[in-house]
Structure formats: C-alpha cells, structure tokens
Amino acid sequence: MARAPNKISAFLNRRRSGSSRGYHRDIQKSAHRSGLPDKALVLLVLMVSVIGIIMVYDSSVAIAIRDFSDPYHFVKDQLRWMAVGYAALTVFSLTEYRRLYRIALPFLLVTMCLLILVFIPGLGIRALGAHRWLNFRLFVLQPAEVAKLSMILYLSAWFSTAEKGRFLAFLLLMGMIFGLIIIEPDFGTAMIIVGIALALYFLSGAAVRHFFFLFPILAAGALVVALIAPYRAGRIMTFLNPDSDPLGASYQMRQVMLGLGSGGWFGLGIGKSRQKYEYLPEANTDSIFAVIGEETGLVGGTTLLVLILLLIWRAFHIAIHAPDRFGRLLAAGIGSWFGIQSGINLAAMVALVPLTGVPLPLISYGGSGLVMMLIGMGILMNISRHHG
C-alpha cells in the first residue's frame, strides 16, 4: 500500500528523467512486462457503454419517429458506431502503446488539417450555424473530437522528455488548437481541450508559478469569448438568472430541471420519461442525463455517477502504475479527458455551470465522440497490461 504515494510523487516530480535516450532505455527495461488488461476498467467501459445504448434508444424514440418514421433510427446509428469503436478499442488494446510515441506529431498535424478543412465548401458541413463536421461520403467526422485524442497523445510524448523553456511553445500550441475549434464555433470542446492540456502540463512537473500566470488570463479570455457571441451570452445570463426568458434562452435548463425534479428517488420507470417527447431539447445528446434522472431518479443518477467516478479512478490508478513516463502521462490524459468532459456535462445538468453543449462520454448519441473515446479506452487497457 505504501507504493501509491511514492508513485504519485514520482509522477509529479520526475523532471530530469527526460532525455529521449533515457526514455527508450525505460521502454527496453519494461518491455517484457505484459499481462491482461485491467479487468475493472474493461467491465466499467462495457457497463457504461451499454447504459448509453439503452438510453440513446429510450431518449430518441419521439424525435426518431418525428424525423425518420423509425423509432430505432438513432440507436441503429449508435450501434454501428459502437461496433466500429469496439473494433478500434480491441486493436489499440492489443497494440503496444509505446508505438504511438512516434506517430504523435503526424497525428497532431493531420488533426489540425482536418480542423481547417471543416471550412472548405463541399467538404465541411455547416449546420445550426456551425462548421464542425466533415463529409467523407461513407461517414461524417467531427475533427474536434479527434483533436482531444491527438492533443493527449502529442503532449504525452512531448512532456515525456525533460525540456527547459517550453512554456511559450505550450501556450502557442494550445492557442492554435483552441482558436481553430472556437471559430467553428465549439466553445465546450475548446474548454475541454484546454483543461486536458493544463492537466498534462501540471502532471509533467511544470512550475506552479506558470499556473498563477495562466489562470487569470484563461479566465478573462474565456469570459470574453463567451460574451462576444450572443447565444453564449444568453446562456450566461440564463445561468445567473434562471427565471429570465423561460421560453427562450432558459427553456432548455428549465426542462432539464423539470425532468430531474420529477424523477424523485426512484424515477418514473425506464421508458416513461415525459420530457423526451419534444419538451427537452437535445434529449439524446447533451441533455441525456436529464432523461436518465427522470426515469431512474436520484438512485439511478447516483449509480451512473459512481460508475463514472470509478472509471476515472481506474484510469489514474493505471497511470500511477504505468512503467514509463509516456505511459503515465498518456493514461492520465485519457482519464482527465473522460473526467473533465463528464464533469462539465453533469455540472451543466444540475445548473452548476452554464449549458455548453458538451455530450456525456460513452452515453450520449454521437459517432465521432464515441469512437474516439473507445480508442482512448483501448489505449488505456494496453497501458494497464504493462505494470511498473
């Protein structure tokens, strides 16, 4: 039991372990250690994703009949993407995670190109006033979801070696990715990527003074970006005064609160939500937790929250016990990604933060986000096969 604090200390303070030559020696020493993936992680991912499939079907029945005359339209889409995601998870769980070290930079560069291509007519898809998707005929891709994984991979590779004076380079990279995503616009995803980047920068052993400098600037910048867009400003005003504009800007939040409140302790029962019948906007994506709370009550919502927290804990447990610095940072980055995105979504659902349009990972409807998260979980499973 005494090993865990030592591992955490090493995680946070190992600043001079850093030459590339030392990193490759670290790989060679630990290459022979390989076993089964973390069983608890595998079980948790399966449980949460199965809950997601059930709730995507449950929450989307009304709009699927309205828009496609097929109650199974959205769940069939989600099942196809889940099949792709689990195939990718299997591949990455069996692929030596250290091989990803060499593709980190090319992957990031490809991702940045994809983020630019969303603005190209004929290739990028403009919907609801945003340029967030690419149409590849056979499938539609959301590059911002790819950016989450590519940033984790690149920063983990970069920070796995010691380097002086990379603070400005880190700010430049973070600003470039943030800028490309914010002009789509996708404020929620941009904030998730900033959160992941800051978490990895901290865990790499960065000087604490950098964060005293960063946080006021980031807070001021986020406020400015939020206020210059009328719809974001409306969400902030609604958050500060929930009774304002009940049929406009505050409508979604009021319906979320009605759904959660009517669930009581044990809920109305699976399939018996009233809010999903076109009262609650984005019932199968951003607001899916409101349907879960309405149908399963406080007990069901708390159970899902416990599963999410356990999954985050397993990710950081794997990070602490990873055999090399790259593995530690990569596992911690994936855990931070799942934790930050889940936290933002759930906080918005209980009115702790303004609505941001962030989906609940492994639960909400959406192909790109589901596949990328399952790939991340596959990488995490591979890291868990190698114990330091």
LINZI-V461993 format. One record per residue. N is the residue number from 1. PSI is psi as a letter, one per 30 degrees, with the letter a starting at -180 (none if undefined). OMEGA is omega in radians with two decimals (* if undefined). Layout:
# LINZI-V461993
n:N psi:PSI omega:OMEGA
n:N psi:PSI omega:OMEGA
This chain:
# LINZI-V461993
n:1 psi:f omega:-3.10
n:2 psi:f omega:-3.07
n:3 psi:e omega:-3.01
n:4 psi:e omega:3.11
n:5 psi:e omega:3.12
n:6 psi:e omega:3.11
n:7 psi:e omega:3.13
n:8 psi:e omega:3.12
n:9 psi:e omega:3.12
n:10 psi:e omega:3.14
n:11 psi:e omega:-3.03
n:12 psi:f omega:-2.95
n:13 psi:f omega:-3.09
n:14 psi:i omega:-3.02
n:15 psi:f omega:-3.06
n:16 psi:g omega:-3.10
n:17 psi:g omega:-2.63
n:18 psi:f omega:-3.10
n:19 psi:l omega:3.11
n:20 psi:e omega:3.13
n:21 psi:e omega:3.11
n:22 psi:e omega:3.13
n:23 psi:e omega:-3.11
n:24 psi:e omega:3.02
n:25 psi:e omega:3.12
n:26 psi:e omega:3.10
n:27 psi:e omega:-3.09
n:28 psi:e omega:-3.13
n:29 psi:e omega:-3.02
n:30 psi:g omega:-3.02
n:31 psi:f omega:-3.07
n:32 psi:f omega:-3.10
n:33 psi:j omega:3.12
n:34 psi:k omega:-3.13
n:35 psi:a omega:3.12
n:36 psi:l omega:3.07
n:37 psi:l omega:-3.13
n:38 psi:j omega:-3.04
n:39 psi:e omega:3.14
n:40 psi:e omega:3.12
n:41 psi:e omega:3.13
n:42 psi:e omega:-3.12
n:43 psi:e omega:-3.12
n:44 psi:e omega:3.12
n:45 psi:e omega:3.11
n:46 psi:e omega:-3.10
n:47 psi:e omega:-3.09
n:48 psi:e omega:-3.12
n:49 psi:e omega:3.06
n:50 psi:e omega:3.05
n:51 psi:e omega:3.12
n:52 psi:e omega:3.14
n:53 psi:e omega:3.14
n:54 psi:e omega:-3.05
n:55 psi:f omega:3.04
n:56 psi:e omega:3.09
n:57 psi:e omega:-3.07
n:58 psi:e omega:-3.04
n:59 psi:f omega:-3.01
n:60 psi:f omega:-3.04
n:61 psi:e omega:-3.04
n:62 psi:e omega:-3.10
n:63 psi:f omega:3.09
n:64 psi:e omega:3.08
n:65 psi:e omega:-3.12
n:66 psi:e omega:-3.00
n:67 psi:f omega:-3.01
n:68 psi:f omega:-3.09
n:69 psi:h omega:-3.13
n:70 psi:j omega:-3.09
n:71 psi:f omega:-3.09
n:72 psi:g omega:-3.03
n:73 psi:e omega:-3.04
n:74 psi:e omega:-3.12
n:75 psi:e omega:3.07
n:76 psi:e omega:3.05
n:77 psi:e omega:-3.08
n:78 psi:e omega:3.11
n:79 psi:e omega:3.09
n:80 psi:e omega:3.13
n:81 psi:e omega:3.12
n:82 psi:e omega:3.08
n:83 psi:e omega:3.08
n:84 psi:e omega:-3.12
n:85 psi:e omega:-3.14
n:86 psi:e omega:3.03
n:87 psi:e omega:3.11
n:88 psi:e omega:3.08
n:89 psi:e omega:-3.14
n:90 psi:e omega:3.14
n:91 psi:e omega:-3.08
n:92 psi:f omega:3.09
n:93 psi:f omega:3.12
n:94 psi:f omega:-3.12
n:95 psi:k omega:3.12
n:96 psi:j omega:-3.03
n:97 psi:f omega:-3.12
n:98 psi:f omega:3.08
n:99 psi:f omega:3.14
n:100 psi:f omega:-3.13
n:101 psi:e omega:-3.04
n:102 psi:f omega:-3.12
n:103 psi:g omega:-3.06
n:104 psi:e omega:-3.12
n:105 psi:e omega:3.09
n:106 psi:e omega:3.13
n:107 psi:e omega:3.12
n:108 psi:e omega:-3.13
n:109 psi:e omega:3.08
n:110 psi:e omega:3.14
n:111 psi:e omega:3.13
n:112 psi:e omega:3.07
n:113 psi:e omega:3.11
n:114 psi:e omega:3.13
n:115 psi:f omega:3.08
n:116 psi:e omega:-3.07
n:117 psi:f omega:3.14
n:118 psi:f omega:-3.13
n:119 psi:g omega:-3.13
n:120 psi:j omega:3.14
n:121 psi:k omega:-3.14
n:122 psi:f omega:3.10
n:123 psi:e omega:3.06
n:124 psi:k omega:3.13
n:125 psi:k omega:3.06
n:126 psi:k omega:-3.14
n:127 psi:k omega:3.14
n:128 psi:h omega:3.10
n:129 psi:g omega:-3.08
n:130 psi:k omega:3.04
n:131 psi:i omega:-3.04
n:132 psi:f omega:-2.98
n:133 psi:l omega:3.04
n:134 psi:k omega:3.14
n:135 psi:j omega:3.10
n:136 psi:g omega:3.12
n:137 psi:d omega:-3.13
n:138 psi:f omega:3.13
n:139 psi:l omega:3.08
n:140 psi:k omega:-3.08
n:141 psi:k omega:3.04
n:142 psi:j omega:-3.03
n:143 psi:f omega:3.14
n:144 psi:e omega:3.08
n:145 psi:e omega:3.08
n:146 psi:e omega:-3.10
n:147 psi:e omega:3.12
n:148 psi:e omega:-3.12
n:149 psi:e omega:-3.12
n:150 psi:e omega:3.09
n:151 psi:e omega:3.12
n:152 psi:e omega:-3.11
n:153 psi:e omega:-3.10
n:154 psi:e omega:-3.12
n:155 psi:e omega:3.10
n:156 psi:e omega:3.10
n:157 psi:e omega:-3.11
n:158 psi:e omega:-3.07
n:159 psi:f omega:3.14
n:160 psi:f omega:3.04
n:161 psi:k omega:-3.11
n:162 psi:k omega:3.14
n:163 psi:k omega:3.12
n:164 psi:k omega:3.01
n:165 psi:h omega:3.12
n:166 psi:g omega:-3.09
n:167 psi:e omega:-3.11
n:168 psi:e omega:3.10
n:169 psi:e omega:3.09
n:170 psi:e omega:3.12
n:171 psi:e omega:-3.13
n:172 psi:e omega:3.14
n:173 psi:e omega:-3.13
n:174 psi:e omega:3.14
n:175 psi:e omega:3.13
n:176 psi:e omega:-3.13
n:177 psi:e omega:3.12
n:178 psi:e omega:-3.10
n:179 psi:e omega:-3.13
n:180 psi:e omega:-3.12
n:181 psi:e omega:-3.07
n:182 psi:f omega:-3.14
n:183 psi:f omega:3.12
n:184 psi:e omega:-0.01
n:185 psi:k omega:3.09
n:186 psi:i omega:-3.05
n:187 psi:e omega:-3.11
n:188 psi:e omega:3.13
n:189 psi:e omega:3.11
n:190 psi:e omega:3.14
n:191 psi:e omega:3.09
n:192 psi:e omega:-3.12
n:193 psi:e omega:3.08
n:194 psi:e omega:3.12
n:195 psi:e omega:3.11
n:196 psi:e omega:-3.11
n:197 psi:e omega:3.14
n:198 psi:e omega:3.12
n:199 psi:e omega:-3.14
n:200 psi:e omega:3.11
n:201 psi:e omega:3.09
n:202 psi:e omega:-3.10
n:203 psi:f omega:3.10
n:204 psi:f omega:3.14
n:205 psi:g omega:-3.12
n:206 psi:l omega:3.12
n:207 psi:k omega:-3.10
n:208 psi:e omega:-3.12
n:209 psi:f omega:3.11
n:210 psi:e omega:-3.09
n:211 psi:e omega:3.03
n:212 psi:e omega:3.09
n:213 psi:e omega:-3.02
n:214 psi:e omega:-2.95
n:215 psi:e omega:3.10
n:216 psi:e omega:-3.14
n:217 psi:e omega:-3.14
n:218 psi:e omega:3.14
n:219 psi:e omega:3.13
n:220 psi:e omega:3.13
n:221 psi:e omega:3.13
n:222 psi:e omega:3.14
n:223 psi:e omega:3.13
n:224 psi:e omega:-3.14
n:225 psi:e omega:-3.13
n:226 psi:e omega:-3.03
n:227 psi:f omega:-3.08
n:228 psi:f omega:3.07
n:229 psi:k omega:-3.07
n:230 psi:e omega:-3.09
n:231 psi:e omega:3.08
n:232 psi:e omega:3.10
n:233 psi:e omega:3.10
n:234 psi:e omega:3.12
n:235 psi:e omega:3.12
n:236 psi:e omega:3.12
n:237 psi:e omega:3.10
n:238 psi:e omega:3.12
n:239 psi:e omega:-3.13
n:240 psi:e omega:-3.14
n:241 psi:i omega:-3.04
n:242 psi:f omega:-3.10
n:243 psi:f omega:-3.14
n:244 psi:k omega:3.03
n:245 psi:i omega:-3.05
n:246 psi:f omega:3.12
n:247 psi:g omega:-3.13
n:248 psi:c omega:-3.01
n:249 psi:e omega:-3.09
n:250 psi:g omega:-3.05
n:251 psi:e omega:-3.07
n:252 psi:e omega:-3.13
n:253 psi:e omega:3.13
n:254 psi:e omega:3.12
n:255 psi:e omega:3.06
n:256 psi:e omega:-3.13
n:257 psi:e omega:3.09
n:258 psi:e omega:3.14
n:259 psi:e omega:-3.13
n:260 psi:e omega:-3.11
n:261 psi:e omega:-3.10
n:262 psi:f omega:3.13
n:263 psi:f omega:-3.13
n:264 psi:b omega:-3.10
n:265 psi:e omega:-2.98
n:266 psi:g omega:3.05
n:267 psi:l omega:-3.14
n:268 psi:f omega:-3.09
n:269 psi:k omega:-3.14
n:270 psi:k omega:3.13
n:271 psi:f omega:-3.02
n:272 psi:g omega:3.09
n:273 psi:k omega:3.03
n:274 psi:e omega:-3.07
n:275 psi:f omega:-3.10
n:276 psi:f omega:3.14
n:277 psi:h omega:3.02
n:278 psi:g omega:2.99
n:279 psi:e omega:-3.06
n:280 psi:j omega:3.09
n:281 psi:k omega:3.09
n:282 psi:h omega:-3.06
n:283 psi:f omega:-3.11
n:284 psi:g omega:3.14
n:285 psi:c omega:-3.03
n:286 psi:e omega:-3.01
n:287 psi:g omega:-3.04
n:288 psi:f omega:3.13
n:289 psi:f omega:3.09
n:290 psi:e omega:3.09
n:291 psi:e omega:3.10
n:292 psi:e omega:3.13
n:293 psi:e omega:3.13
n:294 psi:e omega:-3.04
n:295 psi:f omega:-3.09
n:296 psi:f omega:3.06
n:297 psi:a omega:-3.13
n:298 psi:e omega:-3.13
n:299 psi:e omega:3.14
n:300 psi:e omega:3.12
n:301 psi:e omega:3.12
n:302 psi:e omega:3.10
n:303 psi:e omega:3.10
n:304 psi:e omega:3.11
n:305 psi:e omega:3.11
n:306 psi:e omega:3.11
n:307 psi:e omega:3.11
n:308 psi:e omega:3.13
n:309 psi:e omega:3.10
n:310 psi:e omega:3.13
n:311 psi:e omega:3.09
n:312 psi:e omega:3.13
n:313 psi:e omega:3.14
n:314 psi:e omega:3.13
n:315 psi:e omega:-3.12
n:316 psi:f omega:3.01
n:317 psi:e omega:3.09
n:318 psi:e omega:3.12
n:319 psi:e omega:-3.12
n:320 psi:e omega:-3.06
n:321 psi:g omega:3.09
n:322 psi:k omega:-3.00
n:323 psi:f omega:-3.10
n:324 psi:l omega:-3.05
n:325 psi:e omega:3.11
n:326 psi:e omega:3.12
n:327 psi:e omega:3.13
n:328 psi:e omega:-3.11
n:329 psi:e omega:-3.13
n:330 psi:e omega:3.12
n:331 psi:e omega:3.12
n:332 psi:e omega:3.11
n:333 psi:e omega:3.12
n:334 psi:e omega:3.07
n:335 psi:e omega:3.11
n:336 psi:e omega:3.10
n:337 psi:e omega:-3.13
n:338 psi:e omega:-3.10
n:339 psi:e omega:-3.11
n:340 psi:e omega:-3.12
n:341 psi:e omega:3.09
n:342 psi:e omega:-3.11
n:343 psi:e omega:3.14
n:344 psi:e omega:-3.13
n:345 psi:e omega:-3.08
n:346 psi:e omega:3.10
n:347 psi:e omega:3.10
n:348 psi:e omega:-3.12
n:349 psi:f omega:3.12
n:350 psi:g omega:3.00
n:351 psi:h omega:3.03
n:352 psi:f omega:3.06
n:353 psi:l omega:3.09
n:354 psi:l omega:3.06
n:355 psi:k omega:-3.10
n:356 psi:f omega:-3.10
n:357 psi:g omega:-3.14
n:358 psi:k omega:3.13
n:359 psi:l omega:3.09
n:360 psi:j omega:-3.01
n:361 psi:k omega:-3.12
n:362 psi:f omega:-3.10
n:363 psi:e omega:-3.04
n:364 psi:l omega:3.05
n:365 psi:k omega:3.09
n:366 psi:k omega:-3.03
n:367 psi:e omega:-3.05
n:368 psi:e omega:-3.13
n:369 psi:e omega:-3.14
n:370 psi:e omega:-3.12
n:371 psi:e omega:-3.12
n:372 psi:e omega:3.14
n:373 psi:e omega:3.11
n:374 psi:e omega:3.02
n:375 psi:e omega:3.09
n:376 psi:e omega:3.11
n:377 psi:e omega:3.07
n:378 psi:e omega:3.08
n:379 psi:e omega:3.13
n:380 psi:e omega:3.10
n:381 psi:e omega:3.11
n:382 psi:e omega:3.11
n:383 psi:e omega:-3.12
n:384 psi:f omega:3.10
n:385 psi:f omega:-3.09
n:386 psi:j omega:-3.08
n:387 psi:k omega:3.10
n:388 psi:none omega:*
